[in-house]
């Protein structure tokens, strides 16, 4: 046997060792089908109309809920709100049927009985959200986030749902019980 013939089996063995990891990889995914892990981690979505004290639709909320945070877009059409800052909160019941005061939505989502306020050392409660600003024409285009989930334990879409409430004034994020945010002037059901 020549030297070249002796090296051929060694070269073939080395090549097989290098290719083995590639051959052991998972099979290619079927076209149009994502792996199960990606399906499970896809954000959940939810959309609902915002109504004012007259029961008129003035805008909408669009919620995307991922593994670590919920992101909500709040859009209100021109003339929908008084210009300026407005407190917004998640309330415990998904009922906006009493349009004069929106009191059927009850108090904030607050499973662990925390104090109100994003700036409160004993808070925040699960319903606390940053303020939104209505432009001079009364329109709003805002995006806020929350650790409160859409579904699952402590989720907004529980048995009786929840509501996004828009208040007449801004929230100071500290004063009890609602940061001076004032009357409830708009509502969106989350069920």
N, C-alpha and C positions, 0 to 999 in steps of 0.2 A: 504494500500500500504506500502510495506517495504521501508526502506531507500535506498536500492540498486536500487529499481525500480524508485524512485524519481530522482536519480542521472543520470540514463540512458538518459532521454531527454536532460539534461544539457550537458552531455558528447557528445551527437550527435550534438547539436548546436555548441559547441566549435570546434568539428572536422570539421563541415561544414564551419565555419568561417575561419579556417586555410587553407582549401583546395580551397576556392573560388578564391584566386589570381591565383593559378595554373590552375584552370578550365577556367579562363578568358584570358589566354595567347592566342596569335595568333596561328592559326592552323599550324601544322608542314608543312615544305616546301615539295613540290613534289620532289621525287628523280631526280637528274640531272638538277634541275631548281633552280637558285639563285634568291633571292629577287630583285625587281626592283631597289632599292637603290644601291645595290652592282653592278648591271649591269651598271648603270649610272656612277659609280665612277671608273669603270675599265679603266686602262690607254689606251689611243689611241696609236697605233704604226705606224711607217712609216720606210721604208728602201729605200735607193737609192745608186747607184754606184757613186764612185768618179772617175773622169776622169782627165788625165793630159793634158798638152799643145799639145800633139799629138793626143788627142782623145781616148787614150787607158785607159781602166779600170785599176786603181791601187789599189782600195780598196772599202770600203762602209761605209755609215753611217746608224746607227740604232737608231731611236728616239722612246722614250716612253714619253708620255705626261700625267701627272696626274693632280690632283686638284690644286697643289701648285707650281709645277715645271716641266720643260721639262728636260729629261736626254737623252744625245746623246752619243753613242759610236762611235768612229772614229777608223777604222782599215785600215791600208795601208800596202800592201805587201812589202816584201824586194825589194829594188831598186825603190820604188815608189816616195820617196822624198829625197832631199839632207839631210844628217845628220844635226842635230841641232834643234833649236827652230823655230817654225813657228806660226805666227798669224793666227787665224781662225775667221771668222765673218759670220753672216747671212746677205746676201745682198737681196735687195728689189724685184728682179725679178727672177723667176725660169727659167733662160735661160743660158745654158752652151755651146751653139752651136758655138760660136766664140772662138775656143780652143786656139788660139794664145795669147789672152789677157783676155778672160772671161769678157769683159766690158759690154756685154748685160745684165749681172746680176745687173747692175746699182750700186748705193751707198748702204750703210748699211740700214737695216730695222731701221727706226727712225721716228715713228709716232708723237712723241712729240718734235722733233727737239732738243734733248739733245746733249751735246758735247760728242765727242768720249772719251772712256777710262774708264775702270773699276776702276781706281784710281783717276779719274778726279772729283773734287768736283761738277762740273756742269754736270756730266755724271752719269752713262754710257748711251749710246744709246742702243736700243733694239737688235742691231746686235753684240754688243761686247761680246766676249767669252774669256776664258783663252787660253793661248798658248798651243800647243801640241809639244811634243819632238819626233823627228825622230831619231831612234837608228843609230848606225854606219852603219848598212846594209840598212838604208832608210825606215825601217818599223815603224809603229805607232800602238800602242794599247792604247787608251785613252778614258776617260769618262769625260764629262763636263756637267754642268747644266746651265739652263737659265730660267728666269721668262717669257720669250717670249713664248706664247702658240703656239701649232701646228695649232689649228683651233679656230674659234670664232673671236671676235673683236680683231684686231691687230695680228691675227694669221699668221703663216708662210705659211699656205695653203690657202691664200686668192685668189682672182680672177686671178692674174698673178703669183701666187706662190712666191717662194723665192729660194735662193741658199746658200749653204755653200761654202765659198771661202777659200782656203788655200793659204797663202802668202809665199813669198820666205824667209822673215826674221821674227824675233819675233816682237811682238807688245809691246811697252813700256807702254801701257795702260793709256797714258796721252797726248802725242803729237797729234796735229790736222793735217790732218783729220783722219789718220789711224794708228797712233802710230809708224810710221817708218817701217811698216810691208812690204813695197815694193811691187813688182809685184805679180800679181795673177798667181799661178802656177798649181792649181788644183781646181775642181768645182764639186759639187753635186747638182742636181735639187731637190727641195722640192715642189711638186705640189699636 
